[in-house]
């Protein structure tokens, strides 16, 4: 009996003490997270943390950096923001609700857009003792409002996701609609924005994938009723780290990064009514030496200012190491169905390993260069542009470009410092650049 009472009493004691224990854990998670947080666009730090038995109150400080900071400064917006957090300690973890702190300077604007006393942004989290966190970030909707002659109506933007203790996770977001009409009677109408990603941020690079889709966006001049319409937009990227295979007993090589990007647009209608369909752009980099690339990425913050001699040496060394290991670049598909006909192109380029000190002699790259190029342009499109038509005629006379009934065609192989045309003729690589200039 006493054992049962003791067991029950122990369970009750654990239940009573656990909120306080998770309060300590919650504070540790909170402070550790900021201590480990790295982001190329903003810096986050703890301002205050007051821990209680069942709840805690905290304030964090967000400072914008680099391009994002300059963007906010140009718009007359603060570059330092504060977020207040109400933290609740549960039996199996910690939950929090966060809101943006709106200072007196911003209150008139936020009251006009969101209403008096309504926070523009809310952020809720649920963190388990394993530090796995589920989160929801929401920008509250803006009902149709007129501010200084500008009409604004934006549905709620919601992002949800999960992040583990190591900073890896996945997220999804959506913005159903947004309408903006300026005092100059210019209108933007956006519908069906969705996106997401999976991976983690490693210094300057997102390792994983991200994607975005948009049903439609229209830019309308209400005075002339002309518009630029974009429909069925899809954008995606993927960064993958690869460990090259080596024979047994050989030294383990450095990690390599492969990057791929794509943009697809179902339809674009220009201001003059001309219509372009099925635009595709696929670009990729592969076999990039990741340690060298990471060093260059870490130094990007310094590239906006004149480099010191030491910094210049570090940039050159990282660039030399990157090229020395070899790399590959490709535009697998750059195509669109224009009113004049189908435009297609592709480009593959490789730089073989073995170049030393490229920063001191960039001309070495020709010795290791390889690849191929294809371009197909409708005759009607070329002839509509006098300057382009003149240049293509010159290339056709030089037997670099061929013409059939509907298209001009360019096909060539790149081998070191020369190009090989489709008819077998060879040209110095430098001459090709002169012909296109």
DAHU-V75544 format. One record per pair of residues at least 4 apart in sequence whose ideal C-beta (glycine too) atoms are under 7 Angstrom apart, sorted by the first residue. I is the first residue (numbers start at 0). GAP is how many residues later the second one is. D is the distance in Angstrom with one decimal. If there is no record, write none. Layout:
BEGIN
i=I gap=GAP d=D
i=I gap=GAP d=D
END
This chain:
BEGIN
i=0 gap=4 d=6.4
i=1 gap=4 d=5.9
i=2 gap=4 d=6.2
i=3 gap=4 d=6.2
i=4 gap=4 d=5.9
i=5 gap=4 d=6.1
i=6 gap=4 d=6.4
i=7 gap=4 d=6.3
i=8 gap=4 d=6.2
i=9 gap=4 d=6.3
i=10 gap=4 d=6.3
i=11 gap=4 d=6.2
i=12 gap=4 d=5.9
i=13 gap=4 d=5.8
i=14 gap=76 d=6.8
i=16 gap=4 d=5.8
i=17 gap=4 d=6.0
i=17 gap=73 d=5.5
i=18 gap=4 d=6.1
i=18 gap=34 d=6.2
i=18 gap=35 d=5.4
i=18 gap=70 d=4.1
i=19 gap=4 d=6.9
i=19 gap=33 d=5.6
i=20 gap=4 d=6.4
i=21 gap=4 d=5.7
i=21 gap=67 d=4.4
i=21 gap=68 d=6.8
i=21 gap=71 d=6.5
i=21 gap=72 d=5.8
i=22 gap=4 d=6.6
i=22 gap=28 d=5.2
i=22 gap=29 d=6.9
i=22 gap=30 d=6.8
i=22 gap=33 d=6.0
i=22 gap=66 d=4.4
i=23 gap=4 d=6.3
i=24 gap=4 d=6.2
i=24 gap=104 d=6.5
i=25 gap=4 d=6.2
i=25 gap=30 d=6.4
i=25 gap=61 d=5.6
i=25 gap=63 d=5.9
i=25 gap=68 d=3.8
i=26 gap=4 d=6.2
i=26 gap=22 d=5.8
i=26 gap=24 d=5.1
i=26 gap=29 d=6.6
i=27 gap=4 d=5.7
i=28 gap=4 d=6.0
i=28 gap=65 d=6.8
i=28 gap=98 d=6.2
i=28 gap=102 d=6.0
i=29 gap=19 d=6.3
i=29 gap=28 d=6.2
i=30 gap=4 d=6.3
i=30 gap=15 d=5.9
i=30 gap=18 d=6.8
i=31 gap=4 d=6.2
i=32 gap=4 d=6.1
i=33 gap=10 d=5.6
i=33 gap=11 d=5.7
i=33 gap=12 d=5.0
i=33 gap=26 d=6.9
i=36 gap=7 d=5.1
i=37 gap=165 d=6.8
i=38 gap=162 d=6.9
i=39 gap=164 d=5.2
i=40 gap=23 d=7.0
i=40 gap=24 d=5.9
i=40 gap=25 d=6.8
i=40 gap=27 d=4.7
i=41 gap=20 d=5.7
i=41 gap=21 d=6.4
i=41 gap=22 d=5.2
i=41 gap=23 d=5.8
i=41 gap=26 d=6.6
i=42 gap=20 d=4.6
i=42 gap=22 d=6.2
i=43 gap=16 d=6.0
i=43 gap=18 d=5.5
i=44 gap=15 d=6.9
i=44 gap=16 d=5.0
i=45 gap=14 d=5.9
i=46 gap=12 d=4.2
i=46 gap=13 d=6.0
i=46 gap=14 d=4.7
i=46 gap=35 d=6.4
i=47 gap=10 d=6.4
i=47 gap=11 d=4.8
i=48 gap=7 d=6.7
i=48 gap=9 d=4.5
i=49 gap=6 d=6.2
i=49 gap=7 d=4.9
i=50 gap=5 d=4.5
i=51 gap=4 d=5.4
i=53 gap=34 d=6.8
i=53 gap=35 d=6.0
i=54 gap=31 d=6.6
i=54 gap=32 d=6.2
i=54 gap=33 d=5.4
i=54 gap=34 d=7.0
i=55 gap=31 d=4.1
i=56 gap=29 d=6.3
i=57 gap=27 d=4.3
i=57 gap=29 d=6.3
i=58 gap=23 d=5.7
i=58 gap=25 d=5.2
i=59 gap=23 d=5.1
i=59 gap=25 d=6.8
i=60 gap=19 d=6.8
i=60 gap=21 d=5.8
i=61 gap=19 d=4.5
i=61 gap=21 d=6.5
i=62 gap=16 d=6.8
i=62 gap=17 d=5.2
i=63 gap=4 d=4.7
i=63 gap=5 d=4.1
i=63 gap=8 d=5.7
i=63 gap=15 d=4.5
i=64 gap=4 d=5.5
i=65 gap=235 d=6.4
i=66 gap=4 d=6.3
i=67 gap=4 d=6.6
i=68 gap=4 d=6.3
i=68 gap=10 d=4.8
i=69 gap=4 d=6.3
i=70 gap=4 d=6.7
i=71 gap=5 d=4.3
i=71 gap=6 d=6.9
i=71 gap=7 d=5.1
i=72 gap=6 d=6.1
i=80 gap=19 d=6.6
i=81 gap=19 d=4.1
i=82 gap=15 d=5.2
i=82 gap=16 d=7.0
i=82 gap=17 d=5.8
i=82 gap=18 d=6.5
i=83 gap=14 d=6.7
i=83 gap=15 d=5.8
i=83 gap=17 d=5.5
i=84 gap=11 d=5.0
i=84 gap=13 d=4.6
i=85 gap=10 d=6.4
i=85 gap=11 d=5.1
i=86 gap=7 d=6.1
i=86 gap=9 d=4.5
i=87 gap=7 d=4.9
i=88 gap=5 d=5.9
i=89 gap=4 d=6.8
i=89 gap=5 d=6.3
i=91 gap=36 d=6.3
i=91 gap=37 d=6.6
i=92 gap=33 d=6.4
i=92 gap=34 d=5.2
i=92 gap=35 d=4.3
i=92 gap=36 d=5.7
i=93 gap=33 d=4.7
i=94 gap=30 d=6.5
i=94 gap=31 d=4.6
i=95 gap=28 d=6.9
i=95 gap=29 d=5.0
i=96 gap=25 d=6.8
i=96 gap=27 d=5.1
i=97 gap=24 d=6.9
i=97 gap=25 d=4.1
i=98 gap=20 d=4.1
i=98 gap=22 d=6.9
i=98 gap=23 d=5.7
i=99 gap=19 d=5.9
i=99 gap=20 d=5.8
i=99 gap=21 d=4.5
i=101 gap=4 d=5.0
i=101 gap=5 d=5.6
i=101 gap=8 d=5.2
i=105 gap=4 d=5.6
i=106 gap=4 d=5.8
i=107 gap=4 d=6.4
i=108 gap=4 d=6.4
i=109 gap=4 d=5.5
i=109 gap=10 d=5.5
i=110 gap=4 d=6.6
i=110 gap=5 d=4.9
i=111 gap=33 d=6.3
i=111 gap=35 d=5.1
i=112 gap=29 d=5.1
i=112 gap=32 d=5.9
i=112 gap=34 d=6.8
i=112 gap=39 d=6.7
i=113 gap=4 d=4.3
i=113 gap=6 d=5.4
i=113 gap=26 d=5.7
i=113 gap=28 d=6.3
i=117 gap=22 d=6.4
i=118 gap=21 d=6.9
i=119 gap=19 d=6.5
i=119 gap=20 d=6.1
i=120 gap=18 d=5.6
i=121 gap=16 d=5.1
i=121 gap=18 d=6.9
i=122 gap=12 d=6.9
i=122 gap=14 d=5.1
i=123 gap=11 d=6.8
i=123 gap=12 d=4.9
i=124 gap=8 d=5.3
i=124 gap=9 d=6.9
i=124 gap=10 d=4.6
i=125 gap=7 d=6.8
i=125 gap=8 d=4.9
i=126 gap=4 d=6.3
i=126 gap=6 d=4.4
i=127 gap=4 d=4.9
i=129 gap=35 d=6.3
i=130 gap=34 d=3.6
i=131 gap=30 d=6.8
i=131 gap=32 d=5.1
i=131 gap=33 d=6.7
i=132 gap=29 d=6.9
i=132 gap=30 d=5.0
i=133 gap=28 d=5.3
i=134 gap=25 d=7.0
i=134 gap=26 d=5.8
i=134 gap=28 d=6.9
i=135 gap=22 d=6.9
i=135 gap=24 d=5.0
i=136 gap=22 d=4.3
i=137 gap=18 d=6.1
i=137 gap=19 d=6.8
i=137 gap=20 d=5.1
i=138 gap=17 d=6.7
i=138 gap=18 d=4.1
i=139 gap=16 d=6.1
i=140 gap=13 d=6.3
i=140 gap=14 d=5.4
i=140 gap=15 d=4.3
i=141 gap=10 d=5.5
i=141 gap=11 d=6.3
i=141 gap=12 d=4.4
i=142 gap=10 d=6.6
i=143 gap=7 d=6.5
i=143 gap=9 d=4.1
i=144 gap=7 d=5.5
i=145 gap=4 d=6.9
i=145 gap=5 d=5.1
i=146 gap=5 d=6.6
i=148 gap=34 d=3.2
i=149 gap=31 d=6.7
i=149 gap=32 d=5.3
i=149 gap=33 d=5.9
i=150 gap=30 d=4.2
i=151 gap=28 d=5.7
i=152 gap=26 d=4.5
i=153 gap=24 d=4.5
i=154 gap=20 d=6.3
i=154 gap=21 d=4.4
i=154 gap=22 d=4.8
i=154 gap=23 d=6.8
i=156 gap=16 d=6.9
i=156 gap=18 d=4.6
i=157 gap=15 d=6.5
i=157 gap=16 d=6.1
i=158 gap=12 d=5.8
i=158 gap=14 d=3.8
i=159 gap=11 d=6.8
i=159 gap=12 d=5.8
i=160 gap=8 d=5.7
i=160 gap=9 d=5.7
i=160 gap=10 d=3.0
i=160 gap=11 d=6.6
i=161 gap=7 d=4.9
i=161 gap=8 d=6.1
i=162 gap=4 d=6.5
i=162 gap=6 d=3.6
i=163 gap=4 d=5.5
i=163 gap=5 d=6.0
i=166 gap=33 d=5.1
i=166 gap=34 d=6.9
i=167 gap=31 d=6.6
i=167 gap=32 d=3.9
i=169 gap=26 d=6.9
i=169 gap=27 d=6.6
i=169 gap=28 d=3.9
i=170 gap=25 d=5.8
i=170 gap=26 d=5.9
i=171 gap=24 d=3.9
i=172 gap=22 d=5.4
i=172 gap=23 d=6.6
i=173 gap=19 d=6.5
i=173 gap=20 d=4.7
i=174 gap=18 d=4.1
i=175 gap=16 d=6.8
i=176 gap=13 d=6.5
i=176 gap=14 d=5.4
i=177 gap=12 d=4.3
i=178 gap=10 d=5.5
i=179 gap=7 d=6.9
i=179 gap=8 d=4.6
i=180 gap=6 d=4.7
i=181 gap=4 d=4.7
i=184 gap=37 d=4.0
i=184 gap=38 d=5.2
i=185 gap=35 d=6.0
i=185 gap=36 d=7.0
i=186 gap=33 d=4.3
i=186 gap=35 d=5.7
i=187 gap=31 d=5.6
i=188 gap=29 d=4.5
i=189 gap=27 d=4.8
i=190 gap=24 d=4.8
i=190 gap=25 d=4.7
i=191 gap=22 d=6.3
i=191 gap=23 d=2.9
i=191 gap=24 d=6.7
i=192 gap=21 d=5.2
i=193 gap=19 d=5.2
i=194 gap=16 d=6.1
i=194 gap=17 d=3.8
i=194 gap=18 d=6.8
i=195 gap=15 d=6.3
i=196 gap=11 d=6.3
i=196 gap=12 d=6.0
i=196 gap=13 d=3.6
i=196 gap=14 d=6.9
i=197 gap=10 d=5.1
i=197 gap=11 d=5.9
i=198 gap=7 d=5.7
i=198 gap=8 d=5.1
i=198 gap=9 d=1.5
i=198 gap=10 d=6.3
i=199 gap=7 d=5.7
i=199 gap=8 d=6.4
i=200 gap=5 d=5.7
i=201 gap=5 d=5.1
i=202 gap=91 d=5.7
i=202 gap=94 d=5.8
i=202 gap=95 d=6.0
i=203 gap=93 d=3.4
i=203 gap=94 d=6.6
i=203 gap=96 d=6.4
i=204 gap=34 d=6.0
i=204 gap=92 d=6.2
i=205 gap=4 d=6.6
i=205 gap=33 d=6.0
i=206 gap=32 d=5.2
i=206 gap=34 d=6.0
i=207 gap=31 d=6.7
i=208 gap=27 d=6.9
i=208 gap=28 d=6.8
i=208 gap=29 d=4.2
i=209 gap=26 d=6.9
i=209 gap=27 d=5.5
i=210 gap=24 d=7.0
i=210 gap=25 d=4.2
i=211 gap=23 d=4.6
i=212 gap=20 d=6.7
i=212 gap=21 d=5.0
i=213 gap=19 d=4.1
i=215 gap=15 d=4.8
i=216 gap=13 d=5.1
i=217 gap=9 d=5.4
i=217 gap=11 d=5.0
i=218 gap=8 d=6.3
i=218 gap=9 d=4.6
i=219 gap=7 d=4.3
i=220 gap=5 d=5.0
i=225 gap=45 d=4.7
i=227 gap=42 d=6.3
i=227 gap=43 d=5.8
i=228 gap=39 d=7.0
i=228 gap=40 d=4.2
i=229 gap=35 d=6.2
i=229 gap=38 d=5.4
i=230 gap=35 d=5.2
i=230 gap=36 d=4.6
i=231 gap=33 d=6.6
i=231 gap=34 d=2.7
i=231 gap=35 d=6.4
i=232 gap=32 d=5.4
i=233 gap=30 d=4.4
i=234 gap=28 d=5.3
i=235 gap=26 d=5.1
i=236 gap=23 d=6.9
i=236 gap=24 d=4.7
i=237 gap=22 d=5.0
i=238 gap=18 d=6.2
i=238 gap=20 d=5.2
i=239 gap=18 d=4.8
i=240 gap=14 d=5.1
i=240 gap=16 d=6.0
i=240 gap=49 d=6.3
i=241 gap=13 d=6.9
i=241 gap=14 d=4.8
i=241 gap=16 d=6.0
i=242 gap=12 d=6.0
i=243 gap=9 d=4.7
i=243 gap=12 d=6.1
i=245 gap=4 d=4.3
i=245 gap=6 d=6.6
i=245 gap=7 d=6.0
i=253 gap=35 d=5.7
i=253 gap=36 d=6.4
i=253 gap=37 d=5.3
i=254 gap=35 d=4.2
i=255 gap=31 d=5.4
i=255 gap=32 d=6.0
i=255 gap=33 d=6.5
i=255 gap=34 d=6.0
i=256 gap=31 d=4.4
i=256 gap=33 d=4.7
i=256 gap=36 d=6.0
i=257 gap=28 d=4.4
i=258 gap=25 d=6.4
i=258 gap=26 d=4.5
i=259 gap=24 d=4.3
i=260 gap=22 d=5.0
i=261 gap=19 d=6.6
i=261 gap=20 d=4.7
i=262 gap=18 d=4.4
i=263 gap=15 d=6.9
i=263 gap=16 d=5.6
i=264 gap=14 d=4.1
i=265 gap=11 d=6.9
i=265 gap=12 d=6.9
i=266 gap=8 d=6.6
i=266 gap=10 d=5.3
i=267 gap=8 d=4.6
i=267 gap=11 d=6.7
i=268 gap=4 d=6.7
i=268 gap=6 d=5.2
i=269 gap=4 d=4.7
i=273 gap=65 d=5.2
i=274 gap=64 d=6.6
i=275 gap=60 d=5.4
i=275 gap=61 d=6.7
i=275 gap=62 d=5.7
i=276 gap=60 d=4.4
i=277 gap=58 d=6.6
i=277 gap=59 d=5.0
i=278 gap=57 d=4.4
i=279 gap=53 d=4.9
i=279 gap=55 d=5.0
i=280 gap=53 d=5.4
i=281 gap=49 d=6.9
i=281 gap=50 d=4.3
i=281 gap=51 d=4.5
i=282 gap=48 d=5.2
i=283 gap=46 d=5.1
i=283 gap=48 d=6.6
i=284 gap=42 d=6.8
i=284 gap=44 d=5.5
i=285 gap=42 d=4.6
i=286 gap=39 d=5.8
i=286 gap=40 d=5.4
i=286 gap=41 d=5.2
i=287 gap=5 d=5.3
i=287 gap=34 d=6.9
i=287 gap=39 d=5.5
i=288 gap=4 d=6.4
i=288 gap=32 d=6.2
i=288 gap=33 d=5.2
i=288 gap=36 d=3.9
i=289 gap=4 d=6.0
i=290 gap=4 d=6.6
i=291 gap=4 d=6.6
i=291 gap=26 d=5.0
i=291 gap=29 d=4.1
i=291 gap=30 d=3.9
i=292 gap=4 d=6.2
i=292 gap=29 d=6.1
i=293 gap=4 d=6.3
i=294 gap=4 d=6.6
i=294 gap=23 d=4.1
i=295 gap=19 d=6.9
i=295 gap=22 d=4.8
i=295 gap=23 d=6.9
i=295 gap=26 d=7.0
i=298 gap=4 d=6.6
i=298 gap=12 d=6.9
i=298 gap=15 d=6.5
i=298 gap=16 d=5.9
i=301 gap=5 d=6.5
i=301 gap=9 d=5.6
i=306 gap=4 d=4.1
i=306 gap=5 d=4.5
i=306 gap=8 d=6.7
i=307 gap=4 d=6.9
i=308 gap=4 d=6.5
i=309 gap=4 d=6.5
i=310 gap=4 d=6.4
i=311 gap=4 d=6.3
i=312 gap=4 d=6.3
i=313 gap=4 d=6.4
i=314 gap=4 d=6.2
i=315 gap=4 d=6.1
i=315 gap=43 d=4.0
i=316 gap=4 d=6.4
i=317 gap=4 d=6.3
i=318 gap=4 d=6.5
i=318 gap=39 d=6.5
i=318 gap=40 d=5.3
i=319 gap=4 d=5.9
i=319 gap=37 d=5.4
i=319 gap=38 d=5.6
i=319 gap=39 d=5.5
i=320 gap=4 d=6.8
i=322 gap=4 d=6.9
i=322 gap=28 d=6.3
i=322 gap=32 d=5.3
i=322 gap=35 d=4.3
i=323 gap=29 d=6.7
i=323 gap=31 d=5.6
i=323 gap=32 d=6.3
i=324 gap=28 d=5.7
i=325 gap=25 d=5.7
i=325 gap=26 d=5.4
i=325 gap=27 d=3.6
i=326 gap=24 d=5.3
i=327 gap=22 d=4.6
i=328 gap=20 d=4.7
i=329 gap=17 d=6.6
i=329 gap=18 d=4.6
i=330 gap=15 d=6.0
i=330 gap=16 d=4.5
i=331 gap=14 d=5.9
i=332 gap=13 d=6.1
i=333 gap=11 d=4.6
i=333 gap=12 d=6.9
i=334 gap=8 d=6.0
i=334 gap=9 d=4.4
i=334 gap=10 d=6.8
i=335 gap=7 d=5.3
i=336 gap=5 d=5.4
i=337 gap=5 d=5.7
i=337 gap=40 d=6.9
i=337 gap=43 d=6.0
i=339 gap=38 d=4.5
i=339 gap=40 d=4.0
i=339 gap=41 d=3.9
i=339 gap=44 d=6.7
i=340 gap=37 d=3.1
i=340 gap=39 d=6.1
i=340 gap=40 d=6.5
i=340 gap=65 d=6.3
i=341 gap=36 d=6.9
i=342 gap=33 d=6.8
i=342 gap=34 d=6.0
i=342 gap=35 d=6.7
i=343 gap=32 d=4.7
i=344 gap=29 d=6.2
i=344 gap=30 d=4.6
i=344 gap=31 d=7.0
i=345 gap=28 d=5.0
i=346 gap=24 d=7.0
i=346 gap=26 d=5.2
i=347 gap=23 d=4.7
i=347 gap=24 d=5.3
i=348 gap=22 d=4.0
i=349 gap=20 d=4.8
i=349 gap=21 d=5.8
i=350 gap=14 d=6.2
i=350 gap=17 d=5.2
i=350 gap=18 d=6.2
i=351 gap=16 d=4.1
i=351 gap=18 d=6.9
i=353 gap=14 d=6.4
i=354 gap=9 d=5.1
i=354 gap=10 d=6.6
i=354 gap=13 d=5.6
i=356 gap=4 d=6.6
i=357 gap=4 d=6.0
i=357 gap=6 d=6.2
i=357 gap=7 d=6.6
i=364 gap=4 d=5.9
i=365 gap=50 d=6.0
i=365 gap=51 d=4.1
i=365 gap=63 d=6.1
i=366 gap=49 d=5.9
i=368 gap=45 d=6.0
i=368 gap=47 d=5.9
i=369 gap=44 d=6.0
i=369 gap=45 d=6.1
i=370 gap=43 d=4.4
i=371 gap=40 d=6.8
i=371 gap=41 d=5.2
i=371 gap=42 d=6.5
i=372 gap=37 d=6.8
i=372 gap=39 d=5.2
i=373 gap=37 d=5.3
i=374 gap=35 d=4.2
i=375 gap=31 d=5.0
i=375 gap=33 d=5.5
i=376 gap=4 d=5.7
i=376 gap=5 d=5.4
i=376 gap=30 d=6.2
i=376 gap=31 d=4.8
i=377 gap=28 d=6.3
i=377 gap=29 d=5.7
i=378 gap=4 d=6.1
i=378 gap=24 d=6.9
i=378 gap=27 d=6.1
i=378 gap=28 d=6.3
i=378 gap=29 d=6.4
i=379 gap=4 d=6.5
i=381 gap=6 d=5.5
i=381 gap=7 d=5.3
i=381 gap=10 d=5.2
i=381 gap=26 d=5.9
i=382 gap=6 d=5.3
i=384 gap=4 d=6.1
i=385 gap=4 d=6.3
i=386 gap=4 d=6.6
i=387 gap=4 d=6.1
i=388 gap=4 d=6.3
i=389 gap=4 d=6.7
i=390 gap=4 d=6.6
i=391 gap=4 d=6.2
i=391 gap=9 d=6.0
i=391 gap=16 d=5.6
i=392 gap=4 d=6.4
i=393 gap=4 d=6.5
i=394 gap=5 d=4.5
i=394 gap=6 d=4.1
i=394 gap=40 d=6.4
i=395 gap=5 d=4.7
i=395 gap=7 d=6.0
i=397 gap=37 d=6.9
i=398 gap=22 d=6.9
i=398 gap=24 d=6.2
i=398 gap=26 d=6.4
i=399 gap=10 d=6.8
i=399 gap=21 d=6.1
i=399 gap=35 d=6.7
i=400 gap=7 d=5.4
i=400 gap=8 d=6.8
i=400 gap=9 d=5.1
i=401 gap=7 d=4.8
i=401 gap=20 d=6.9
i=402 gap=5 d=5.3
i=403 gap=5 d=6.8
i=410 gap=11 d=4.3
i=411 gap=7 d=4.8
i=411 gap=8 d=6.3
i=411 gap=9 d=5.4
i=411 gap=10 d=6.9
i=412 gap=6 d=6.8
i=412 gap=7 d=4.3
i=413 gap=5 d=5.5
i=413 gap=15 d=6.9
i=414 gap=5 d=6.3
i=416 gap=11 d=6.4
i=416 gap=12 d=5.0
i=417 gap=8 d=5.1
i=417 gap=9 d=6.6
i=417 gap=10 d=5.9
i=417 gap=11 d=5.9
i=418 gap=7 d=7.0
i=418 gap=8 d=5.2
i=418 gap=10 d=5.8
i=418 gap=13 d=5.3
i=419 gap=4 d=6.9
i=419 gap=6 d=5.4
i=420 gap=4 d=4.7
i=426 gap=4 d=5.1
i=426 gap=5 d=5.7
i=429 gap=4 d=6.7
i=430 gap=4 d=6.4
i=431 gap=4 d=6.6
i=432 gap=4 d=6.3
END
